Amino acid sequence: MDIKAKSLLKIHIGVLLFGGTGLFGRFVSVPAPLITFGRVVFSSISFFAFFKIKHIDIRLDSLKEYLLIIFTGAVLALHWSAFYQSVKVSTVAIALITFATYPIFVTFAEPAMFHEKLKKKDLLCSIIMFIGVIIIVPEFHLANTMTLGIAWGMLSSFTWSFISLINRIFALKYQGAVVAFYEQCTAAVVLAPLFFYLRPALCVKDVCLLALLGVVFTGLAHSLVISGMKVVRAQTTGIISSLETPYGIIYAALLLGEIPTFKELLGGAIILLTAFYSTVLSKKEN
């Protein structure tokens, strides 16, 4: 197997692992913020061990960058907590589909942050994706758990749009793993008081699952994708990454028996195909 084939395989395995993260919202019995806490604690440890083994310098250049990445890490704590709360009150499919709408928020925030012109095609894609969300909403009332799950999923989507834009700044100077390490360490610190306040009765199964989520499905998955990107084009990586949502839905159907409804599949298809089209089109323009 040549080096490009190996790199593509690494990215596919990494995305395949990322697709399974939503399952832990069902498998682990503790509240959503504590799932996030366990995830970032174990992933931070795995990243730190990786840096030590590889002798990677993880220092940032300025205090301003440290403050910005710490703030972004705090937002990450909210992002993953909202995502797992969406899984807990609705389904894995709802959480993943609504999370995939983050380009809607990026469309309006990115031009403001980077002084870029709002493009008509991006606006049109955002409108189409929003229509996809409307289709999957069963009723506009938070008493409906599916609607509540969509609301939490949209909060997860909104916060991720902010994180992705800030990461665009850091990506110009630092490895993705270094950025992820600082953000996830911060998220662990932010959520630590909640862990000690709630004092959850963690069983051995929960601890093992959280370690698996943090080390394999987060740390290892992230490292595989970053390693593969050294050879594979960013456009190809972006297209492969779009498989995360269908992977997660398939996992949930097979392992949890969560079969999406026709409206969820229709709305999800509109959202995912629009996001896929937008990704391919934007890469062609660069």
KEDO-946594 format. One record per residue (C-alpha): residue number from 1; residue in three letters; z, x, y. Coordinates in nm, 2 decimals. Example, Ala and Ser with C-alpha at 12.3 -4.5 7.8 and 13.67 -1.06 7.14 Angstrom:
REM KEDO-946594
<pos:1; code:ala; Z:0.78; X:1.23; Y:-0.45>
<pos:2; code:ser; Z:0.71; X:1.37; Y:-0.11>
END
This chain:
REM KEDO-946594
<pos:1; code:met; Z:0.00; X:0.00; Y:0.00>
<pos:2; code:asp; Z:-0.10; X:0.15; Y:0.34>
<pos:3; code:ile; Z:0.13; X:0.17; Y:0.64>
<pos:4; code:lys; Z:-0.02; X:-0.14; Y:0.81>
<pos:5; code:ala; Z:0.02; X:-0.35; Y:0.50>
<pos:6; code:lys; Z:0.38; X:-0.24; Y:0.47>
<pos:7; code:ser; Z:0.44; X:-0.32; Y:0.84>
<pos:8; code:leu; Z:0.29; X:-0.67; Y:0.80>
<pos:9; code:leu; Z:0.51; X:-0.72; Y:0.49>
<pos:10; code:lys; Z:0.82; X:-0.62; Y:0.69>
<pos:11; code:ile; Z:0.74; X:-0.87; Y:0.96>
<pos:12; code:his; Z:0.67; X:-1.15; Y:0.72>
<pos:13; code:ile; Z:1.00; X:-1.08; Y:0.53>
<pos:14; code:gly; Z:1.19; X:-1.07; Y:0.86>
<pos:15; code:val; Z:1.05; X:-1.40; Y:0.98>
<pos:16; code:leu; Z:1.11; X:-1.55; Y:0.63>
<pos:17; code:leu; Z:1.48; X:-1.45; Y:0.68>
<pos:18; code:phe; Z:1.50; X:-1.58; Y:1.03>
<pos:19; code:gly; Z:1.37; X:-1.92; Y:0.90>
<pos:20; code:gly; Z:1.68; X:-1.95; Y:0.68>
<pos:21; code:thr; Z:1.94; X:-1.91; Y:0.96>
<pos:22; code:gly; Z:1.96; X:-2.29; Y:1.02>
<pos:23; code:leu; Z:2.08; X:-2.35; Y:0.67>
<pos:24; code:phe; Z:2.41; X:-2.19; Y:0.74>
<pos:25; code:gly; Z:2.50; X:-2.48; Y:0.98>
<pos:26; code:arg; Z:2.52; X:-2.69; Y:0.66>
<pos:27; code:phe; Z:2.66; X:-2.43; Y:0.42>
<pos:28; code:val; Z:2.95; X:-2.30; Y:0.64>
<pos:29; code:ser; Z:3.22; X:-2.56; Y:0.70>
<pos:30; code:val; Z:3.36; X:-2.43; Y:1.03>
<pos:31; code:pro; Z:3.26; X:-2.56; Y:1.38>
<pos:32; code:ala; Z:2.93; X:-2.45; Y:1.53>
<pos:33; code:pro; Z:3.07; X:-2.20; Y:1.78>
<pos:34; code:leu; Z:3.26; X:-2.02; Y:1.50>
<pos:35; code:ile; Z:2.95; X:-1.99; Y:1.29>
<pos:36; code:thr; Z:2.80; X:-1.82; Y:1.59>
<pos:37; code:phe; Z:3.10; X:-1.60; Y:1.62>
<pos:38; code:gly; Z:3.08; X:-1.49; Y:1.26>
<pos:39; code:arg; Z:2.71; X:-1.43; Y:1.29>
<pos:40; code:val; Z:2.73; X:-1.20; Y:1.59>
<pos:41; code:val; Z:3.04; X:-1.01; Y:1.46>
<pos:42; code:phe; Z:2.87; X:-0.92; Y:1.14>
<pos:43; code:ser; Z:2.53; X:-0.86; Y:1.30>
<pos:44; code:ser; Z:2.68; X:-0.63; Y:1.56>
<pos:45; code:ile; Z:2.85; X:-0.43; Y:1.29>
<pos:46; code:ser; Z:2.53; X:-0.39; Y:1.10>
<pos:47; code:phe; Z:2.34; X:-0.29; Y:1.42>
<pos:48; code:phe; Z:2.61; X:-0.03; Y:1.51>
<pos:49; code:ala; Z:2.59; X:0.12; Y:1.16>
<pos:50; code:phe; Z:2.21; X:0.13; Y:1.19>
<pos:51; code:phe; Z:2.23; X:0.32; Y:1.52>
<pos:52; code:lys; Z:2.48; X:0.57; Y:1.38>
<pos:53; code:ile; Z:2.26; X:0.64; Y:1.07>
<pos:54; code:lys; Z:1.95; X:0.68; Y:1.28>
<pos:55; code:his; Z:2.12; X:0.86; Y:1.56>
<pos:56; code:ile; Z:1.98; X:0.62; Y:1.82>
<pos:57; code:asp; Z:2.10; X:0.65; Y:2.18>
<pos:58; code:ile; Z:2.20; X:0.30; Y:2.29>
<pos:59; code:arg; Z:2.31; X:0.38; Y:2.65>
<pos:60; code:leu; Z:2.17; X:0.18; Y:2.93>
<pos:61; code:asp; Z:2.06; X:0.34; Y:3.26>
<pos:62; code:ser; Z:2.27; X:0.15; Y:3.52>
<pos:63; code:leu; Z:2.57; X:-0.07; Y:3.58>
<pos:64; code:lys; Z:2.34; X:-0.35; Y:3.69>
<pos:65; code:glu; Z:2.17; X:-0.35; Y:3.35>
<pos:66; code:tyr; Z:2.50; X:-0.36; Y:3.17>
<pos:67; code:leu; Z:2.61; X:-0.66; Y:3.38>
<pos:68; code:leu; Z:2.28; X:-0.84; Y:3.33>
<pos:69; code:ile; Z:2.29; X:-0.79; Y:2.95>
<pos:70; code:ile; Z:2.65; X:-0.90; Y:2.93>
<pos:71; code:phe; Z:2.56; X:-1.22; Y:3.11>
<pos:72; code:thr; Z:2.27; X:-1.27; Y:2.88>
<pos:73; code:gly; Z:2.50; X:-1.22; Y:2.58>
<pos:74; code:ala; Z:2.73; X:-1.50; Y:2.71>
<pos:75; code:val; Z:2.42; X:-1.73; Y:2.73>
<pos:76; code:leu; Z:2.33; X:-1.63; Y:2.37>
<pos:77; code:ala; Z:2.68; X:-1.75; Y:2.26>
<pos:78; code:leu; Z:2.59; X:-2.09; Y:2.41>
<pos:79; code:his; Z:2.24; X:-2.08; Y:2.26>
<pos:80; code:trp; Z:2.34; X:-2.03; Y:1.90>
<pos:81; code:ser; Z:2.64; X:-2.26; Y:1.93>
<pos:82; code:ala; Z:2.41; X:-2.54; Y:2.06>
<pos:83; code:phe; Z:2.16; X:-2.47; Y:1.78>
<pos:84; code:tyr; Z:2.42; X:-2.49; Y:1.50>
<pos:85; code:gln; Z:2.57; X:-2.80; Y:1.66>
<pos:86; code:ser; Z:2.23; X:-2.96; Y:1.65>
<pos:87; code:val; Z:2.21; X:-2.88; Y:1.28>
<pos:88; code:lys; Z:2.55; X:-3.02; Y:1.21>
<pos:89; code:val; Z:2.50; X:-3.36; Y:1.39>
<pos:90; code:ser; Z:2.13; X:-3.41; Y:1.28>
<pos:91; code:thr; Z:1.91; X:-3.20; Y:1.05>
<pos:92; code:val; Z:1.78; X:-2.84; Y:1.03>
<pos:93; code:ala; Z:1.43; X:-2.97; Y:1.10>
<pos:94; code:ile; Z:1.54; X:-3.14; Y:1.43>
<pos:95; code:ala; Z:1.72; X:-2.83; Y:1.54>
<pos:96; code:leu; Z:1.42; X:-2.60; Y:1.47>
<pos:97; code:ile; Z:1.16; X:-2.83; Y:1.61>
<pos:98; code:thr; Z:1.35; X:-2.89; Y:1.94>
<pos:99; code:phe; Z:1.43; X:-2.52; Y:1.97>
<pos:100; code:ala; Z:1.05; X:-2.45; Y:1.94>
<pos:101; code:thr; Z:1.01; X:-2.63; Y:2.28>
<pos:102; code:tyr; Z:1.15; X:-2.34; Y:2.48>
<pos:103; code:pro; Z:0.80; X:-2.26; Y:2.63>
<pos:104; code:ile; Z:0.84; X:-2.58; Y:2.83>
<pos:105; code:phe; Z:1.13; X:-2.42; Y:3.03>
<pos:106; code:val; Z:0.96; X:-2.08; Y:3.03>
<pos:107; code:thr; Z:0.65; X:-2.23; Y:3.19>
<pos:108; code:phe; Z:0.84; X:-2.32; Y:3.51>
<pos:109; code:ala; Z:1.10; X:-2.04; Y:3.51>
<pos:110; code:glu; Z:0.88; X:-1.74; Y:3.45>
<pos:111; code:pro; Z:0.66; X:-1.78; Y:3.76>
<pos:112; code:ala; Z:0.97; X:-1.81; Y:3.98>
<pos:113; code:met; Z:1.14; X:-1.50; Y:3.82>
<pos:114; code:phe; Z:0.84; X:-1.27; Y:3.81>
<pos:115; code:his; Z:0.65; X:-1.41; Y:4.12>
<pos:116; code:glu; Z:0.36; X:-1.52; Y:3.90>
<pos:117; code:lys; Z:0.13; X:-1.82; Y:3.96>
<pos:118; code:leu; Z:0.20; X:-2.13; Y:3.75>
<pos:119; code:lys; Z:-0.11; X:-2.18; Y:3.53>
<pos:120; code:lys; Z:-0.26; X:-2.52; Y:3.47>
<pos:121; code:lys; Z:-0.30; X:-2.45; Y:3.10>
<pos:122; code:asp; Z:0.07; X:-2.37; Y:3.07>
<pos:123; code:leu; Z:0.16; X:-2.69; Y:3.25>
<pos:124; code:leu; Z:-0.07; X:-2.89; Y:3.03>
<pos:125; code:cys; Z:0.08; X:-2.73; Y:2.71>
<pos:126; code:ser; Z:0.43; X:-2.81; Y:2.84>
<pos:127; code:ile; Z:0.34; X:-3.18; Y:2.89>
<pos:128; code:ile; Z:0.20; X:-3.20; Y:2.54>
<pos:129; code:met; Z:0.51; X:-3.04; Y:2.39>
<pos:130; code:phe; Z:0.73; X:-3.28; Y:2.58>
<pos:131; code:ile; Z:0.53; X:-3.57; Y:2.44>
<pos:132; code:gly; Z:0.60; X:-3.42; Y:2.10>
<pos:133; code:val; Z:0.98; X:-3.44; Y:2.17>
<pos:134; code:ile; Z:0.95; X:-3.80; Y:2.29>
<pos:135; code:ile; Z:0.78; X:-3.89; Y:1.96>
<pos:136; code:ile; Z:1.07; X:-3.76; Y:1.75>
<pos:137; code:val; Z:1.35; X:-3.93; Y:1.96>
<pos:138; code:pro; Z:1.46; X:-4.23; Y:1.75>
<pos:139; code:glu; Z:1.62; X:-4.40; Y:2.05>
<pos:140; code:phe; Z:1.74; X:-4.29; Y:2.39>
<pos:141; code:his; Z:2.11; X:-4.33; Y:2.32>
<pos:142; code:leu; Z:2.35; X:-4.04; Y:2.23>
<pos:143; code:ala; Z:2.53; X:-4.27; Y:1.98>
<pos:144; code:asn; Z:2.24; X:-4.20; Y:1.75>
<pos:145; code:thr; Z:2.31; X:-3.87; Y:1.57>
<pos:146; code:met; Z:1.95; X:-3.77; Y:1.56>
<pos:147; code:thr; Z:1.92; X:-3.82; Y:1.94>
<pos:148; code:leu; Z:2.24; X:-3.62; Y:1.99>
<pos:149; code:gly; Z:2.09; X:-3.35; Y:1.77>
<pos:150; code:ile; Z:1.78; X:-3.34; Y:1.98>
<pos:151; code:ala; Z:1.99; X:-3.31; Y:2.29>
<pos:152; code:trp; Z:2.18; X:-3.01; Y:2.15>
<pos:153; code:gly; Z:1.85; X:-2.86; Y:2.03>
<pos:154; code:met; Z:1.70; X:-2.89; Y:2.38>
<pos:155; code:leu; Z:2.01; X:-2.72; Y:2.52>
<pos:156; code:ser; Z:1.95; X:-2.44; Y:2.26>
<pos:157; code:ser; Z:1.58; X:-2.43; Y:2.37>
<pos:158; code:phe; Z:1.67; X:-2.42; Y:2.74>
<pos:159; code:thr; Z:1.92; X:-2.13; Y:2.70>
<pos:160; code:trp; Z:1.67; X:-1.94; Y:2.48>
<pos:161; code:ser; Z:1.41; X:-1.96; Y:2.75>
<pos:162; code:phe; Z:1.64; X:-1.78; Y:2.99>
<pos:163; code:ile; Z:1.73; X:-1.52; Y:2.73>
<pos:164; code:ser; Z:1.36; X:-1.46; Y:2.65>
<pos:165; code:leu; Z:1.28; X:-1.40; Y:3.01>
<pos:166; code:ile; Z:1.56; X:-1.16; Y:3.06>
<pos:167; code:asn; Z:1.47; X:-0.98; Y:2.74>
<pos:168; code:arg; Z:1.12; X:-0.94; Y:2.89>
<pos:169; code:ile; Z:1.28; X:-0.71; Y:3.15>
<pos:170; code:phe; Z:1.47; X:-0.50; Y:2.90>
<pos:171; code:ala; Z:1.18; X:-0.48; Y:2.66>
<pos:172; code:leu; Z:1.00; X:-0.25; Y:2.92>
<pos:173; code:lys; Z:1.27; X:0.02; Y:2.87>
<pos:174; code:tyr; Z:1.47; X:-0.04; Y:2.55>
<pos:175; code:gln; Z:1.43; X:-0.11; Y:2.18>
<pos:176; code:gly; Z:1.47; X:-0.47; Y:2.08>
<pos:177; code:ala; Z:1.76; X:-0.38; Y:1.85>
<pos:178; code:val; Z:1.95; X:-0.21; Y:2.13>
<pos:179; code:val; Z:1.92; X:-0.52; Y:2.35>
<pos:180; code:ala; Z:2.01; X:-0.75; Y:2.06>
<pos:181; code:phe; Z:2.32; X:-0.53; Y:1.98>
<pos:182; code:tyr; Z:2.46; X:-0.56; Y:2.34>
<pos:183; code:glu; Z:2.39; X:-0.93; Y:2.37>
<pos:184; code:gln; Z:2.55; X:-1.01; Y:2.03>
<pos:185; code:cys; Z:2.85; X:-0.79; Y:2.10>
<pos:186; code:thr; Z:2.90; X:-0.98; Y:2.42>
<pos:187; code:ala; Z:2.86; X:-1.31; Y:2.24>
<pos:188; code:ala; Z:3.13; X:-1.20; Y:2.00>
<pos:189; code:val; Z:3.37; X:-1.12; Y:2.28>
<pos:190; code:val; Z:3.30; X:-1.45; Y:2.46>
<pos:191; code:leu; Z:3.37; X:-1.65; Y:2.14>
<pos:192; code:ala; Z:3.67; X:-1.45; Y:2.02>
<pos:193; code:pro; Z:3.93; X:-1.65; Y:2.22>
<pos:194; code:leu; Z:3.80; X:-1.97; Y:2.06>
<pos:195; code:phe; Z:3.83; X:-1.82; Y:1.72>
<pos:196; code:phe; Z:4.20; X:-1.72; Y:1.78>
<pos:197; code:tyr; Z:4.27; X:-2.06; Y:1.95>
<pos:198; code:leu; Z:4.13; X:-2.27; Y:1.66>
<pos:199; code:arg; Z:4.25; X:-2.04; Y:1.39>
<pos:200; code:pro; Z:4.01; X:-2.18; Y:1.13>
<pos:201; code:ala; Z:4.11; X:-2.19; Y:0.77>
<pos:202; code:leu; Z:3.82; X:-1.97; Y:0.64>
<pos:203; code:cys; Z:3.77; X:-1.96; Y:0.27>
<pos:204; code:val; Z:3.61; X:-1.66; Y:0.09>
<pos:205; code:lys; Z:3.29; X:-1.86; Y:0.06>
<pos:206; code:asp; Z:3.26; X:-1.91; Y:0.44>
<pos:207; code:val; Z:3.34; X:-1.54; Y:0.51>
<pos:208; code:cys; Z:3.07; X:-1.43; Y:0.26>
<pos:209; code:leu; Z:2.82; X:-1.67; Y:0.40>
<pos:210; code:leu; Z:2.88; X:-1.55; Y:0.76>
<pos:211; code:ala; Z:2.85; X:-1.19; Y:0.65>
<pos:212; code:leu; Z:2.52; X:-1.28; Y:0.48>
<pos:213; code:leu; Z:2.40; X:-1.46; Y:0.79>
<pos:214; code:gly; Z:2.50; X:-1.17; Y:1.02>
<pos:215; code:val; Z:2.39; X:-0.87; Y:0.82>
<pos:216; code:val; Z:2.09; X:-0.99; Y:0.62>
<pos:217; code:phe; Z:1.95; X:-1.30; Y:0.81>
<pos:218; code:thr; Z:2.01; X:-1.15; Y:1.15>
<pos:219; code:gly; Z:2.06; X:-0.77; Y:1.15>
<pos:220; code:leu; Z:1.82; X:-0.68; Y:0.87>
<pos:221; code:ala; Z:1.56; X:-0.94; Y:0.97>
<pos:222; code:his; Z:1.56; X:-0.82; Y:1.33>
<pos:223; code:ser; Z:1.53; X:-0.45; Y:1.21>
<pos:224; code:leu; Z:1.24; X:-0.54; Y:0.98>
<pos:225; code:val; Z:1.04; X:-0.72; Y:1.26>
<pos:226; code:ile; Z:1.10; X:-0.43; Y:1.51>
<pos:227; code:ser; Z:1.00; X:-0.17; Y:1.25>
<pos:228; code:gly; Z:0.68; X:-0.36; Y:1.17>
<pos:229; code:met; Z:0.59; X:-0.40; Y:1.54>
<pos:230; code:lys; Z:0.55; X:-0.02; Y:1.56>
<pos:231; code:val; Z:0.22; X:-0.06; Y:1.38>
<pos:232; code:val; Z:0.13; X:-0.43; Y:1.41>
<pos:233; code:arg; Z:0.00; X:-0.58; Y:1.73>
<pos:234; code:ala; Z:0.23; X:-0.80; Y:1.94>
<pos:235; code:gln; Z:-0.02; X:-1.09; Y:1.91>
<pos:236; code:thr; Z:-0.01; X:-1.07; Y:1.53>
<pos:237; code:thr; Z:0.37; X:-1.06; Y:1.53>
<pos:238; code:gly; Z:0.38; X:-1.36; Y:1.76>
<pos:239; code:ile; Z:0.16; X:-1.56; Y:1.53>
<pos:240; code:ile; Z:0.36; X:-1.46; Y:1.22>
<pos:241; code:ser; Z:0.69; X:-1.55; Y:1.41>
<pos:242; code:ser; Z:0.56; X:-1.90; Y:1.46>
<pos:243; code:leu; Z:0.61; X:-1.95; Y:1.09>
<pos:244; code:glu; Z:0.99; X:-1.95; Y:1.14>
<pos:245; code:thr; Z:1.01; X:-2.32; Y:1.20>
<pos:246; code:pro; Z:0.80; X:-2.44; Y:0.90>
<pos:247; code:tyr; Z:0.99; X:-2.19; Y:0.68>
<pos:248; code:gly; Z:1.32; X:-2.34; Y:0.79>
<pos:249; code:ile; Z:1.20; X:-2.69; Y:0.73>
<pos:250; code:ile; Z:1.08; X:-2.61; Y:0.38>
<pos:251; code:tyr; Z:1.41; X:-2.44; Y:0.30>
<pos:252; code:ala; Z:1.60; X:-2.74; Y:0.42>
<pos:253; code:ala; Z:1.38; X:-2.98; Y:0.21>
<pos:254; code:leu; Z:1.42; X:-2.77; Y:-0.10>
<pos:255; code:leu; Z:1.79; X:-2.66; Y:-0.07>
<pos:256; code:leu; Z:1.95; X:-2.95; Y:0.12>
<pos:257; code:gly; Z:1.72; X:-3.24; Y:0.04>
<pos:258; code:glu; Z:1.65; X:-3.30; Y:0.41>
<pos:259; code:ile; Z:1.30; X:-3.45; Y:0.42>
<pos:260; code:pro; Z:1.16; X:-3.49; Y:0.77>
<pos:261; code:thr; Z:1.04; X:-3.84; Y:0.87>
<pos:262; code:phe; Z:0.68; X:-3.90; Y:0.96>
<pos:263; code:lys; Z:0.77; X:-3.91; Y:1.34>
<pos:264; code:glu; Z:0.95; X:-3.58; Y:1.31>
<pos:265; code:leu; Z:0.65; X:-3.42; Y:1.13>
<pos:266; code:leu; Z:0.41; X:-3.56; Y:1.38>
<pos:267; code:gly; Z:0.62; X:-3.46; Y:1.69>
<pos:268; code:gly; Z:0.69; X:-3.12; Y:1.53>
<pos:269; code:ala; Z:0.32; X:-3.06; Y:1.45>
<pos:270; code:ile; Z:0.23; X:-3.13; Y:1.82>
<pos:271; code:ile; Z:0.50; X:-2.90; Y:1.94>
<pos:272; code:leu; Z:0.43; X:-2.61; Y:1.70>
<pos:273; code:leu; Z:0.05; X:-2.63; Y:1.72>
<pos:274; code:thr; Z:0.07; X:-2.63; Y:2.10>
<pos:275; code:ala; Z:0.31; X:-2.34; Y:2.10>
<pos:276; code:phe; Z:0.08; X:-2.15; Y:1.86>
<pos:277; code:tyr; Z:-0.23; X:-2.22; Y:2.08>
<pos:278; code:ser; Z:-0.04; X:-2.12; Y:2.39>
<pos:279; code:thr; Z:0.07; X:-1.79; Y:2.23>
<pos:280; code:val; Z:-0.28; X:-1.70; Y:2.11>
<pos:281; code:leu; Z:-0.44; X:-1.79; Y:2.44>
<pos:282; code:ser; Z:-0.19; X:-1.59; Y:2.65>
<pos:283; code:lys; Z:-0.23; X:-1.28; Y:2.43>
<pos:284; code:lys; Z:-0.61; X:-1.30; Y:2.48>
<pos:285; code:glu; Z:-0.56; X:-1.31; Y:2.86>
<pos:286; code:asn; Z:-0.34; X:-0.99; Y:2.86>
END
